[in-house]
Amino acid sequence: MIQRKVGGSIVNISSQASQAALKDHVVYCASKGAVDMLSKTMALELGPYNIRVNTINPTVILTEMGKLGWSDPKKARTMLDKIPLGRFGEVFEVVDAIVYLLSDHSSMINGITLPVDGGFLAT
């Protein structure tokens, strides 16, 4: 993009676990925290080239893997009790946030982490 002198938008996918420690998830939380900081640093370095970089931080999303990993009601309840909306996310909710950040409607948004988490990080 820099070589072609074309601005644009990059959206990285992280997790709510980048900002809230989850028991038994040390590597996952640490790696997602790294994605957040990578994105912020990229935003700083690429901004002068009119390239925006942001991050989406979803909660559990009901992909096939999400459904499999959180199908145990007891396990699911431990996470759902921490989400004020009381449910896991749907794929389209993450996609909609990504599309927004890729669009010109977010032309002044650069270097943010956007939770798509039903309020998990607010608690």
C-alpha positions in Angstrom: 0.0 0.0 0.0 2.8 2.4 0.8 4.7 1.5 -2.4 1.6 2.0 -4.4 0.7 5.2 -2.5 -2.7 3.9 -1.8 -4.4 4.5 1.6 -6.8 2.1 3.1 -7.8 0.2 6.2 -6.5 -2.9 8.0 -8.6 -4.6 10.6 -6.9 -7.2 12.8 -8.9 -9.8 14.9 -8.1 -10.1 18.5 -10.3 -11.0 21.5 -11.8 -9.6 24.7 -9.1 -11.8 26.2 -6.5 -9.2 25.2 -7.9 -6.9 27.9 -9.3 -9.3 30.5 -7.3 -12.2 31.9 -9.0 -15.6 31.6 -8.0 -18.4 33.8 -6.0 -21.2 32.0 -5.6 -19.0 28.9 -2.2 -17.4 29.5 -0.8 -17.9 26.0 -4.1 -17.0 24.3 -4.5 -13.8 26.4 -0.8 -12.8 25.9 -0.9 -13.4 22.2 -4.1 -11.4 21.8 -2.6 -8.5 23.8 0.3 -8.6 21.4 -2.2 -8.3 18.5 -3.7 -5.2 20.1 -0.3 -3.5 20.6 0.8 -4.5 17.1 -2.3 -2.8 15.7 -1.7 0.4 17.7 1.9 0.6 16.6 0.9 -0.1 13.0 -1.7 2.7 13.3 1.0 5.1 14.5 3.5 4.1 11.8 1.1 3.8 8.9 -1.2 6.7 9.6 1.0 9.2 7.8 0.4 7.1 4.7 -3.3 7.3 5.1 -3.5 3.7 6.2 -5.7 3.1 9.2 -5.2 0.1 11.5 -7.8 -1.1 14.0 -8.7 -4.2 15.9 -11.9 -6.1 16.7 -12.1 -7.7 20.1 -15.0 -10.2 20.1 -16.3 -12.4 22.9 -17.2 -16.0 22.2 -18.7 -16.0 18.7 -21.0 -18.8 17.6 -18.9 -20.1 14.7 -18.7 -23.9 14.3 -15.7 -23.9 16.6 -17.4 -21.6 19.1 -20.4 -23.8 19.2 -18.3 -26.9 19.8 -16.1 -25.3 22.5 -18.9 -23.7 24.4 -21.6 -26.4 24.0 -21.3 -27.6 27.6 -24.0 -25.5 29.5 -22.0 -25.4 32.7 -18.9 -24.1 30.9 -21.0 -21.7 28.8 -22.8 -20.3 32.0 -19.4 -19.2 33.5 -18.8 -17.0 30.5 -22.4 -15.9 29.9 -22.7 -14.7 33.5 -20.0 -12.1 32.7 -21.7 -10.8 29.6 -24.4 -8.2 30.4 -26.4 -9.0 27.2 -26.5 -12.6 28.4 -25.5 -14.3 25.1 -22.7 -15.1 22.8 -22.1 -13.2 19.6 -23.1 -14.1 16.1 -20.8 -14.1 13.2 -22.6 -11.3 11.4 -22.1 -9.0 14.4 -18.3 -9.3 14.0 -18.5 -9.0 10.2 -20.6 -5.8 10.6 -18.0 -4.2 12.8 -15.2 -5.2 10.4 -17.1 -3.8 7.4 -17.6 -0.5 9.3 -13.9 -0.2 10.2 -13.0 -1.0 6.6 -15.4 1.6 5.2 -15.0 5.3 4.7 -17.7 5.8 7.5 -14.8 5.3 10.0 -12.3 7.5 8.2 -11.2 9.2 11.4 -10.9 6.0 13.5 -7.3 4.7 13.8 -5.6 2.7 16.4 -8.6 1.5 18.4 -9.7 -1.8 19.8 -13.4 -2.3 19.3 -15.0 -4.8 21.7 -17.8 -6.8 20.2 -18.5 -8.4 23.5 -22.0 -7.7 24.8 -20.5 -5.7 27.6 -18.0 -8.2 28.9 -15.3 -5.7 29.3 -17.6 -3.2 31.0 -18.0 -5.5 34.0 
